[in-house]
Amino acid sequence: MAKLREIGRACVSRRTPGALASVAVLGMGLVAAASGPATAASAAPHASQVGPIHGTTCGKAADGLPVNCQKPLPRSELPAGAKNSSTVTHPVRDPASLVDTRTWTTGGGNTYPGATVPFGMTQWSPDTLPDRSDGGGYGYGDTTLDGYSLTHISGPGCKAAGDVPILPMTGALPSGNPNSVTTSFSHSGEVAQAGYYSASSNGPTNTITSQFTATPHTSMGRFTFPSTTSAGFLIKLMDSQTGDFGDSAQVVGNNEVTGTDTSGHFCGETNNDGQVQEYTVHFDIVFSQPFTASHVITQSGQSDPAAVSLSFDTTSNPVIEAKVGISYVSTANAQLDVRTENPGWNFDSVKSAAQARWNKLLDEIGVSGGSYAQTQMFYSLLYKDFMQPNITSDVNGQYMGSDDQVHTVSGQQQNQYGTYSGWDIYHSLSQLQAMLDPQAASDQAQSLVNYYDQNGILQQWGYLNLDNYVMVGDPAQSIIADYYAFGARDFNTRQALADMLKQATTVNDVRPGEALEAKYGYLPPDGTYGCCYAHGTVATMLEYDTQDLALSQFAASMGDTADAAMLQKRANNWENLFDPNNDLLNPRYSNGQFVPGITPLSNQSGEPYYVEGDAYEYMWNVPNDYPALFSLLGGDSKVVPELRKYLSQPNGSGMYALLSNEFDFGEQYALDYAGDPAGTQQAVNTMLSTMYSPGPSGLPNNDDLGANSSTYIWEMLGMYPENSGTDNLVFSGPHFPHVTITPPGGKTITINAPGASSARYYVDSLRLDGSPYNRLSVPYSTLSRGATLDWSMGSQPTSWGSSPQDAPPSYGAGLKPVVGFLPSQQVTVAPGGSTTVRVEAENVTGRPQSAQVSLSAPAGLSVTPSSGTISVPAGGTGTLSVTVSAPQGSSGAHTVPITLTTGSGSSQASQSLALTAVTAQTGGQSATCSAFGATVCTTNDQGTFNNAYGCAASQQNSPSVPTTVLVNGCGGRVWLHQLPYPDYVTKGGWEYCVNPATTVNVPADYANPQNIQVTTTTSRC
């Protein structure tokens, strides 16, 4: 995931957090506070965050990799199930009890172990120290308890949730800030199942056993205390992971506490186009026993309460139960949720119902023949795939909309959902959720449509009802199309299509560069973008390609063939970024030239081009049409060994695939498209054997709300949804000997693969419903009618599926048959001289092609010939040579537009290139104020700056060395050959404020001919 980072955005108006108050704290003993009438304290939210933020660990670095995480646990310290190698010979009868919710909680995965139900609104789970991991809040091996908080997110990559930790304890409350109070925590006897969690805390002599379960809108706890008159709970109101911006508390009677807690600022975002990135959780906590004392604690100097302390007498009854409801609408709704869903006091009954919900879902996939540890891991990760998005509407149907107004679900929709990790979940999670829970997935699709109706945005990264822009792309298009393709269709599909098309074809906060893409066919890094944090132009373009294909499939299913055709054609705009000079997908300026200096390992600070990966990793990220990419790279014979090496270290990064990060998801199946299915089978087995492991520390990256978990599930089943929005499942081969899949209301899919294992993963043959089947993919619609897949597995690679006709489908509509390029984008022509320039074209197809070339000579230059034809052999390159000449006395930079045209009629396609021709006298010259408004050092014909005019002697267009240019400013517009990017971009050109003599430092990697506006000192300066 998404690997999320704390960042600022162009559209974000940041607050300046006030200093945390250093104040005296009431040292109230739990039995010292007087009991009596209800006590209340509340206030408007503060503008600044207050309260302690414990040093959360195992977060994300800028490169998307986890940092400051626990080291992987040695085998000896793993839970027993993760070490059990015995074979599970029959399908599991009670998968909810088999699940170990601690799987992937620690050292990267950052999931949470506490009790919830599928997509449950509450997640009552422990927050432990020192490893209160981002989102999940828990570290296996931690021995300190911060509290059991009511909300969590499963491995998001940024601090999130952890709202209202509740700490069971005994004795007097220590002095100091109550939000910093902790107790000891033990994993001894810890039970972590689907729908049920239990752990011990508070030390060996005064042990408190805490048990938790849940309903769709509430949670329930059962706490067993030692016999004491000083049992109690500390309800922390200022201890959310991202801080707290206001809270309230009300003690109601002698067994209930209500209140609110406002938090937010997910991944550092504070205000996106007027939408404040804060939410308020309203809570209601009802206890089975009356408390003997209660106190709302307000720190000196603060108007909002810091915590609530409650005391109980457990000398006659050591068990205290608690029911918790939350609402994002009102405290009354939180109370209503509790009264409606859990009116009694029967913990065991609620637990049984929660686990029954999980068993109904988990039983839809039955597996056997693998080891106990492998089987437990499978069901534990299948469980992780149904934790989010979360229900955000209350039992009365009310929910907080994206317009920050209260709305009510209507029609066939049962629940409103929130928290969509867009960049992450569309690859394989949305499909799995739709297949196994189509009703919930339909509601989730409708929820996105509802949000669009309220504020005109299909969420990019939705935190509850809030529009976050922490990653790139337009993933809601894929998510909705995925739901539909895999059977979730009970939502307003016509309205969804209209909303999706409007977002995909207009300039908006999710697609701020839509007009630029329409104009250029790519996203230029020097273009003008609005909200929100437009960056990663290459990565964003590839995301849009994926989402355009998904939307085209959805549109086609709705009968909209015209938009489907337009979108599928646009989905191959990646071709406009391919530069045969370096065989990479390169950022490209608006003048048509590629950004110079890009290498396979390019991944600049600030991610102007690539997001959490490098250029080489992103080069493989074109699943719409792998065959076209492979042709540009030299054909299958060259690609196969390179891909095999790339996939051999599945979490290696650099020149190896970072397959635990979403932008690389699915690349393990690329070899299926190159006639090497055995290579895909080997790559998947390597992932399963080295990248995923059972136990708490089994994933070296965030799970990103189920994104990695769902990839594992599909791989164990032997197939994967490679193309978002389609129902194609691309084959590798199963890793369980026996699997049955029975979707709700559907027919059974049976998978038989005797002997399948990490040693027998190569496919010898496949029979589909008794007939030989050699294709490397199958539509889910075929399987959903009921199907039997009989696999024969072996320990050696075979030729099964390697014929060209066996390859999975590709989507090449709109691809140009050749890619034109310039071996050199810039030439120097001496006045009165000439130079030869080559225009080349590389074949994308397996057939000979031709391209018509036309060149337009600007004033002051001549180009001969001005047109011609390039013949391009199949799998090869063709060339046209032209001569560029400059008259005597000419100087400056000139742009030569070049157009390549292929095809004719409706199949005609054109490409634009741009050649920069610099004319300068040997030894250099300077422009004068009278001519250009300032004096600027220019280049000589050797491409170096002339020291005689005060310029640094650094190589022009160097990809690694910054350049210094001296400008004597007289006001006016001045052309500079190299200029600062991206810090000084303004509409209409590049602006730099110049005093009588100013040195402009040009960063490395951003050299490009442009204009900058040189002005005298202004208020802008």
N, C-alpha and C positions, 0 to 999 in steps of 0.2 A: 504496500500500500502502500498502498498508497503510501509513497513514503511522504509523510506529512512533516512539515517544518514550520517553525514559528517565523512568520515573515510579515512584512508590511506591504501594503498595496497602494497603488496610485489612487484607488477609490476609497481608501480607508482613512478616516479622520481619527487619529490616535489621541487618546487622552494621555495626560501626563499623570501617572499614578502618584498620589500623595505619599509622603513618607509614612511608613507604618508607625502608628502611635506606640510609644513606649510608656505604658501606663501601669499603675498598680492594679492588680487583679484581686477581686474578693476571694479570699481563701476560705470558701464556705465548705465546711464539713458536710457530708451527705446527711448526717443526722442532726446537724445544728440548725438548719433552716426550719423556721416555724411552719407548721402546716396550717391550713385555714382556707380562706376564700381564694378564688382564682386570681392569679397574678398575671398581668399582661405587660408587654413592652413591644413597641413597634415604631418604625419610622420609615420615611421615604428612603429609597436606595441611595447610597453614597455615590459620589462621582468617582471615587478612588477605591481601589481594592483594599480591604482590611483583613486583619487576621493573619495567622502564619500560613505560609505555603511550605509544607514539608518538601525537602529536596527530592523530588521524584527522580527516579533513575530509569535506565533502559528506555531512553527516548530515541529520537531520530536525528542523525546528523544531516548536513546539507546534501550529502551524496545518497541519501535514502537508506543508509545502513544504520543498524542499531548501535548505540554507544552507551557506555557505562552500565553494561548489563552483567548479571551474574554469569560466571563461567558455567559451561555445561556440567551437569551433575555427573559424578562417576556412577557407574552401574550399581555399585554397592549402596548408593543413597537413593536410588529410584524407588518409587512405590512398588509394591510386590507385583501387581499386575503387569507393569512395564518390563519385568524381568522373566515373566512366565512364558516359556517356550513350548509348552505342551500344546498338542493339536486340538482344535475345536472341531469335532467330527460332525456335529449337527447344528442346524440353525439355532441361534440364541432365542430363548423363550422370553426373557425379561431384559431387553437391551438397556432400559433406563437404569437398572441397577448395575449393569456391567460398565456403563459409562464412568470414566474418571474425569470429572470436570477440571481437574488440575492440569490436564494435558495442554501443553503449549502456553502455560501461564507465565513462564519464567525465562529470562535470558534471551528474549526476542519476541516470542509470540504475543505476550502481554494480554492474554485473555483473562477472564475472571472465573473463579470456581464456584461462586455462590448460587443460590437457588433462584430459578426462574422457570417460566413455562415458555412454549414456543412463541417468540416475538413479544414476550411479556413486558408490561409497562414498568415494572419494578425489577431491580436486580440487587437484592439484599445480599451483600457479599463482603468479605473481610478486606480491609486496607491494612497492609502490613509494612513494617519498616525494618531495615532502611530501603527496601526495594519496592516502594509504592510505585509500581510501574505505570507508565502513561496509559490511562484509560482503564486498564484492568485492575490496577491498584494492589496487586498481590505478588509476592515472591515466595516460592516454595523454598523453605529453609530459613525464612525470616522468623525471628523470635520475639518481635514486638508488634503489638496490635494498636493501631491508631483508632480503630472503630469499625463497625459494620455499617457501611454507607448504603444508601437506598438506590443509587443509580450508578451504572458502569457502562463502559463501551469496550467492546472486545477487540483490543489491539489496534487502536486507530493511528498511532504514530505521533500523536500530540497529547499533552495533558488534557483531560476531559472528565466531566462528571465527578463522581465521588462526593455527591451531595449528601449532607446531613449524616455524617458518621455518628453512630450510636455505640457508646462504649459501656459494656457491662463491667461493674467493678464493685469492690467492697471497701469499706473504710471511708475516712474523710477525704474530701477533695483536696489535693495538694495546692499549695499557693502557686501563683503564677497564672499565666494565660490558660484557661480551661481547654482551649483548642489544641494545646500542646501536651495534654495529659495522655499517657499511654499506659498499657499494662503488658505483661508478658503474654506470649502466644506459643502454642504448641501444636506441632503436626502429629504428635502421637495420638492415635485414635481418630484422626481426622477422617471423615467420610464425605466423599464428594461425588454424588450421583446426579443424574438428570432429575431435576425437580426436588432435590433434597441435599442439604449441606449441613455438616456438624463439625465443630472444633472446640478445643478447650483453651482457656485463657486465664489470666489472673494469678498464675503461679501454682506450684505443686501443693501448697498447704491450704489455699483458699480457692480451689479450682472452680471455675464457672464453665459449664458445658452449654454451648449455644447451638441450637438447631434451627434450620430455616426451610421453609417451603413457600409456595406461591400459588396465586390464581392469576388470570389474565391481567387484572388491574391492581392487585394487592400482593402483599407478602405477609407471612406469618412467622413469628419466632417463638421458640420455647427455650427458656433459660433456666437451668438448674443451678442454684446457688448453694453454697454451704449454709449451715444453720447460723444465722446472724441477724442482728437488728440493724445492720448497716449495709445491707445489699442495696444496689442502686444502679442507675443508668445516668450517663452524661451524654446529652444530646448536643452535638457540636454544630453551631450555626455559621461558623466562619472557617470552615476547613475543607471546602471544595478544592479540587485539584488546581483549578485555574484562579482561585481566589473568589471572594464574595463581595457583592456590590450593594448589599442591603438585605435585611432579614427581619423577621418578626417572630414572636412566640406568645402563645396563650395557653395557660393551664386551665383546663375545663374540668370542673368538678374535682374528684379525687382519683381519677384513673385515666385521664385523657390529656394529650398535648396536641395542639394544632399550631401551625406556623407557616412561614414562607422562607425561601432562600433564593436569592437572585445571584446567578453566576453566568458564565459564558466566556466570550473572547477566545473561542476555539482557534488554535494555531495562531494566536496573536491578532486575530481580526477583531475590530471594535465597532466599526460603522461602515456598512456597505451600501452606498447610495441611499443613505437615510435610514436604512434598517439597522437599528442598534443590535449588535450581536450579543444580546443577553436574553436569558430566559428566567422565569420564576417558577420554581417547583413549590407547590402548596402541599403540605403534608398533614396527615392525621394519624396519631398513634394512640391506640387504645390498649390498656393493660387489663389483665384478668384479675389482678388484685389492686386494691386501693393503695396508693403510696402513703407513707407516714409523714413525708415532708416533700416539699417541692420549692424550687427557687429558680427564677429567671435571672441569670447573671448578666449584668451590664457593666462593662469595664469603664473605669474612669476616663472621661473625655470622649466617650462614644455615646451616640444616641440609640443605636441598635443593640439588641442583646447579643452577647457572645455565645451563650450556651444555656441549657436548662439542666439542672441537676434534680434527680428524683431519688427518694429513699424508700426502701421497702423492708418489712420485717419478714424474714423467711424462717423463723424458728419453728413454726408449726407447719408450713408448707414451702418447701424449697423451690417449687416450680412457679415461675412467672411466665405467662404467655403474653404476646403482644401482636396486635394486628395493625398493619401499616397500609395506608392508602396514599397515593400521590395523585396530583392533578396539575396540569399546566394551565388550568382555567381558573379554579377557585378552591378555597379550603372547603366550602360546602360540597363541591364535587368530590374532593378527596374523601370526605366523610361518607358521601353517598356510595362511593365505590366500595368502601369497607362494609357498610350495612347491607349492600345488595349482594356482593359476592361471597362474603364470609360472615354471616350473621351470628354464628355460634362460636363455641370454643372447643373444637375438636381438631387438634393439630394432625392427628394420624389420618383422619378422614381427608383433610385438605392435601396432605402429602400423597395419599393414595390416588386422589384425583389428578394431582399434578403429574405423577409418574405414569398414570394411565394415559394422559395426554401425550406424553413423550413416547410411550410404547406404541400408541396408535400411529405416530409419525415414523418412528425409527423402524417399526416392523415392516414398513413398505419396502425396505431392502433387507433381504436375508442373505447372509454369507456364511460359508462354512469351508473347512479344509485348511484354513490358515492357523497360525499359532494364536495362543491366547492373547499375547501382547499385541499382535497385529490386529486381531479382531476387536480387542478393546479400543485400540487406537482408531480403528475405522469408525466405530460407533461414537466414540468421543468427539471425533471431528465432524461426523454427520450431525451430532448435537450442536456443535459450534456453528453450523451453517444455518441454524434456525433461531438465533439469538437476536438478530437485528436485520432489517429495520424494526423499530419498536412501536407497539400500540401507543398512540398519544391522545386518543379520544377517551372520554370517560364513559361509564355505563349508560349515561343518558345521551350519548352521541356527541356531546360538545367537545370541541378541541380548539386550540389556538392556531389560527391560520397564518399564512405567510405575510398577511397584511397587519398582523398583530391585533386582529379582531377575533371575537369568538364566533365559531361557525358550528353547524350540526351536520353530521353525516346524514345522507338521505338515500332513497331508492334502495337498490339491492346491496349497497355498501354496508358492511357490518362494522368496520373499524377504520379510523384514520391512522396512518403510520408516519413516522418521522425517523430521521437519521439514516441517510443513504450515503454510503461511502462510494460515490459515483465512479471515480477513476479505477476502483478496485473490483467492484462486485459484478460488473457486466460480463467479464470474461467467462466465468463458469458458475458463479453462485446464483445469479438470477434464473438461469435455466434449471438448475437443480431445485430451487425453491418452487418454481412454477410446476415442475413435474410432480413433486411430492405433496405440495400444498397449494393447489390452484386457486382455492378460495382466498387464502391470505395474499397470494401474489396478485390476484385480481384487485383486491382492495389496495394493495401497495401501488399498483399502476394508477388506480383512481385517485389515490392520495396525491400523486405527483400532478395529475390533471387538476385536482382541486387547488393545489398551491399555485399553478399557473393562472387559474381563473382569478385568484386573489391578488397577484402582483405581477403577472406577466413573465414569470421565469420558471422554466423547468430546472429544478435544482442541479447544480454542478456537484457540490458536496453539501448535502443537506444536514445540518445539525438541528435535529428536531424540526421546527418550522422555519428555521433561519437559512438564508442563502449564503453559504460560504464559497470562497473561490480559492481554496487552498491548493488545488491541483489544476490540471488543464483539460481541455476537451469539452465535449457536450454529451456526457455519458448517459443522461436520462433517456436520450433517443435509443441507445442500445438496451438499457434496462427494460423499457416498455416493450420494445420489439422482441427481446428475449422472452419476457413473460408470455407474450402472445404466441410465439413460435413453439413454446413448450407446453401449451395447453391452458394458460390462464387467460380467459377471454371474457369474464364477467365484469367488464368495465365499459365505460363510454368510449368505444374504440374510434368512433367518428370524430368526437371532440378531441380525443388524444391525437389523432392524425393531424387535425387542423392546427393544434397547438405546436406539435412537433415540427410541422412544415414551416410555420411562422418563425419559430425560434431558429431553424436551420437556414432560413433565407433572408433574415434581416439582421441589422446591426443591433446587438443587445449585449448585456453584461456577460453572458456566457460565450457569445460569438462576437467579440468586439472588432474582429478583423474580417467579418463576412464580406464587406464591400471590397476590401483589399484582395481577398481570395477571388472574388468574382472578377476583379480587374486583371490580376496578375496570374491567377492559377496557383498561387502559393501565398504564404504570409511573410512579407518582407520585414526584416528586423528594423529597418529604418522607416517603417510605416507609422502612421498616427493611430494609436489605439486609445480607447476610453477605459472605463472600469471593466474588468477588475484584474489588476496585476497581470497584464498580458506579458507573457514571457515564454521561453521555450518554443520558438516559432516552428522549428522542425518537429518537435514532439507534439505540439498542438495540431499541426497540419496532419500528422499521422493519426492522431485521435479523431479528428474530424473525418478523415477518410473512412475509418472504421465505423463511425456513427452514421455517415452518409449511406454506407452500404446497408447497415441495419435498418435505417429509415426507408431506404428504397424497397427492401423486402417487405416491410410492414405496409408501405403504400401500395405495393403490388397486391398484397393480400386483401386490401380494401378496394381493389379495382381501379386505383389511380395509377394507370400505366404511364401517363406523361411525366408525372413527378418522379415515379420510380425510375424511369429511364434517365432523367436529368441527374438524379442523385447518384445512380450507379456510375454514370460517366464521371461525375465530380469526385467520386470515391477513389479515383486513381490519379488524383493530383500529385501524389507522391512522386510520380514520374518527372514532374517539373523540378524536383529537388535533386535528381540524380545527376552527378557530374562524373562522366567517364574518366576524367583526369585523375581522380583518386578513388573511384568506385565506392563513393559514399553518398548519403543523402545530406546535402549541404545547405546551410542557410543562404538565401539569395536576396540581394538588395532589389529595391524597386526599379533600378535602372537595368535589371536583367543580369547583372554580374553576380557571380558567387562570392561569398565572403572568403577572402584568401586565408591560407594558413590552416585550414581544417585538416586534421590528421585523425587516424582511427581512435586515438585516445582523447580527442578534444572533448572537454566537459568543463566549461568556464565557470568561474565564480559568478553567482547571480543567475545562472542558467538562462542566458539569452537565447540559446538554441536547443539544447538537450536537457531534459528533466530527469535527474537522478540516474543518469546513465551517460555513456560516451557515444561518439559517432559510430563506432563499429557495432556496438550493441543495437543501436537504433537502425542501422542499415538492414538488419534482418526483420524488421518489424513492419512487413507489408503482406499480411496474410490474405488480403483481397486477391492478389495475383502473384503468388510466388514464382510461377513459371516465367513471367515477364522479368522479374528481378533476376532470376537465375540466368536468363538469356543475356542480360546486360553484364552479368558478372563472368561470362565466358562459358556458360552451359553447365549441364549437370555434372559432367566429368570433372570440372574444376570445383564446382560448388560442394559436391559430396564430401571430399576429404576435408575441405575447409569447415563445413558445418559440423562434421563429426568431431573435429578438434575443438571447435567453439562450444559444443555441447558436452564435452568430456568432463568439464568441471562446472557443474550446474549452478554453483554459487560463487564462481571465481571472480567475476567482473573483469573490466578491462577488455582483453581480447577473448574473454570467455563469457558465457551467458550468465546474467544475474537472474536466474529463473525463480527466485523467491520475491522478485519485485515485478509489479504488474505490467510494466511496459514490455517486458520480455515474455510474458505469459503466452503459451501456445507455441513458442518457437521450437520446442522439443518435437513438434509434429511436422516441421518444415521438410524433413527428409522424405516424408511420404510423398511430397510433391516433386521430388527429384529422382523418383524411381528407386529409393533405398529405404523401404519400410523396415528392414532389419536394423538400419541405423536409428530410426525412431524408436523401435522396440528397445534397443540398447540404451538410448538416451533416457527414456522413461524409467527403465530399471535402475539406471545410475541415480536418477533423482530420488526414486523411492528408497534406494539403499543408502544414500549418503546425505540427502538434504532433509529428509523427514525422519524423525525418530519418535518412538513412544516416550511418554513421560512428560514432566513439566517443561524441560528445556529442549524439546525436540524440534524446534523451528528456529533457524538463525535470522529471523526477520519478523516483522509484525504480521499477525494473521489478517489484519485489515478487515475486520468484521465478517470473517469467514471466507475471504478470497483465496488464501492458501489452502485452507481446509477443503474447500470445494474442489480445487485442482487435484488434491490428493484423492478425494472420493472418485472422481471421474477416472483418474489413472488406474486406480485399483479395479475399476469396472472394465477397463480396457478401451476406453473411448473418451473423446473430448470435443466440446462444442467450439470448433476453431473459428468459425465466422459468426460474429455477433449478429443477431437478427434472423439468421437462418436456423433451420432445425437439423443441419448436418452434424453428424457425430463422426469424427475422424478416428480411425482405429490405431491402437498400438497393440494391445493384447491384454487379457485379464490377468490379475495376480491372485485371485481367489479361485480355487478349483470349482466352486459352486456358488452361484448367485441367482436370486430371484428378485425381480422388481415388480411391485404391484401398486401402481398409482391409484389414487382414489377414483372409483368408478371406471377404472381402466382394466385392461387385460394383462396377464402376467407376461413379463419378459424373462425368459430363462437363459442363463449363461452357464454352459458346462465347459470346463477346461481342466480335465483331470491332470493332476501333477503340476499345475501352474504354481510357480514360486519364483523367488529371486534367482534360482539356478536354472529354471526352465521357463524362460520368458520369450523365447523366439517362437514365431508362429509357423507351424508346418502347413496347416490348412484350416479352412473355416467352412462350415456348412450353415446356411440360413434356412431354417424350416426344412431341413433335409437335403437341400440342393447346394452344390459347390458354389462358393461365393469368394471371388478374388478382389472385389472392389475394396478400397481402403477407407470407405466411408459408407454410412447408411443414414437415411433421414429418420429422425425420431418418429415422424408420422407413420413410418413403416413398422417400427418396433411397437408403437403404442397400440396397434391393433391386435397385439399378441404375437410373440415370436420366440423362437428357440435358436440360440447361437451355440453351435457345437464347435469348439476350438480344439485343435490338436497342437499341443505345445512341446517344444524341444529345447535342447541346450545348445544348438548350433544354428546359425543363421541359414535361411533358405531363400528361394527366389519368389516365394508367395507374394502376390500383390505388386510385383516390380515392373509389370508391363505398363507402357504409357497410358493405355486405356483404363488402368486400375486406379490412377491417381484421383484424389478427391477433387471436387469441382472448384474452379477458380472463377473470378469475376473480372474479366478484362475489358468490359465495355467502356469505351471512351479512351482507352490507351492509344497513344500515338505510336505508329509502327516503328519510328526511329526517334532517338534522342540526339538533338543537335548540341554541339559544344565547340568551344574554342580552346585549343591547347594552350593559348596565351590570351588572357583577357585584355592585356594592355601592351602596346608597343610604343617605342620612341622613334619618331621620324625627324631626321635633321632637316631644317629648312632647305628646300631645293633638292632634297633626296627622296628616297622611297624605301619601302620594306615589304617583304612578302608575309602574308597572313594566311593561315590555314583555317578553313571552316570544315568541321568534321561532323559525321553523324554515325551513331551506333545502332545496330539493329536490335529491336525488342522482340522480333518474331523469329520463326524458323523458316521464313521465306525471303527471297531477295526483295528489296524495297528501293524506292528512289525518292529523293526530296528535291523540290525546287527551292533555290536560294536566291534571294534578292537583297542587295545592299544599298543603303542610301548614304551618299557622300555628303557630309555637312559642308557649309561654306568654309573655304580655305583648304580643303582636301579634295583629292580625286581618288576613286576606287575603280580598278579595272581587273576583271570584268565586273559589271554591276549586277549580273545575274548568272545563274548556271544551274547545273543539275549534279547532284551527288548520287551515284549508284552505290547501294549498300548491300553487300552480299549477306546471305543468311548467316547469322551468328557473328558477323564481322563489322568492319568500319569502313566508311568511304570518306573521301577528302575532296574539297575544292580549294584551290589556291588562288588568292587574289593579291593584287599589288596596291598598296596605299602610298600615295605621293603627296608631298607638301611643297607649296611654292616658296620661293625665297622670301625672307622677312616674316614668315608666319611664326606664331608662338602661342602657347597655351594648350589647353586640353580640348579634345574634340571627341564627340560620341558618334560612332558609326552604327546605326541600327541595322540589324540583320534579321531577316525573316526566313524561316524554313517552312515550306508547305508540303504536306503529303496528302495523297488521296484526291478525290474530287466529289462534287455534289454534296450529299448529306454526310459522306464519310470524310470530307476534307477537314484537315486539322493543321493548325499553324503553331509555330513556336517562335519566340522572340529572344534574340541574343543581343548583346551590346559590346562593342569593341571600343576601348579608350585609346586614342592615338594622341600622344603628347609630343608636341613640337617644341624644341628648345635648342638654343645654340650650345655647342660644346663649351663647357666651363661654366654654364649657368647664366642666368640673368635675373634681374629683379623687376617686378612691376612697380610703377610709381603711383603716388597718390592721385595725380591728375588722371591717370588711366583707370585705376581701379578703386581709388578711395583709400588705399593703404599700401604699404610696402610689404611684400611677402617674398620669402626666399623660394625659388623654384628649383626643379631638378635639372641635372644635366643629362646628357644622353647615356651616361653610365648608370643612371638610377641612384646616384648619391647626392646628398645635399652639399651645396657649395659653401665652404667655410668663409669665403670672402664676404659673404652677405650675412654672417652671423648665425648660420644654421649649424645644427649638430651634424657631424659626419656619421650618421647612422644609415644603415641600408634601407632604402625605400621599400615600403610594403613588407617589412620584416614581420614574420609571424610570431617572433619571440622577443624582440627588442623594442621597447618604446621609442618613439621618435619625438624630438623637440624641434619646434618651429618657432622662429622669432617673427612677430608681426608688429610693424609700426603702424598704429591705428590712426587714421584720419577720418574715420567714419565711412559709411557706405558698405557696399557688398564686395566681398573679396573671395575669390576662388582659392581654396587650399587643396593640395593634392592628398594630404592626409589630415584627418580631423578627429576630434574626440567623439567617441560613441560609447554608451548611449546617453551620457549624462547631460548633454546640452541640446537635445533635440527639441525643436519647437515647430509649430506648423509653419510651413513655407521655407524651411531650411534649417541650417545649424547655426546657433547663435553663441557667440563668445564675446564677453564684455572686455574691451581693449582700452587700456590707457596708452599714453604716448609710446610706450614700448612694452609689449607683453609677450611672455614666453608661453606658448601653447604646448602642453605635454600630451602627446597622442599615445594612448595605451596600445599595447601589443594586440594583434589579432583584429583590430578594427579599422585598418587602413582601407580607404575607399574614396574614389574621386567624388566630391560633392561640393556644394556651395555652403559657406557659412556666412552668417550676417555679422560683420564686424562693426561695432558701434562704439561711440564714446560712452563714458560712464553714465548709467541711467539708474533709475530706482530699482530696476530688476537686478542690477549688479549689487 
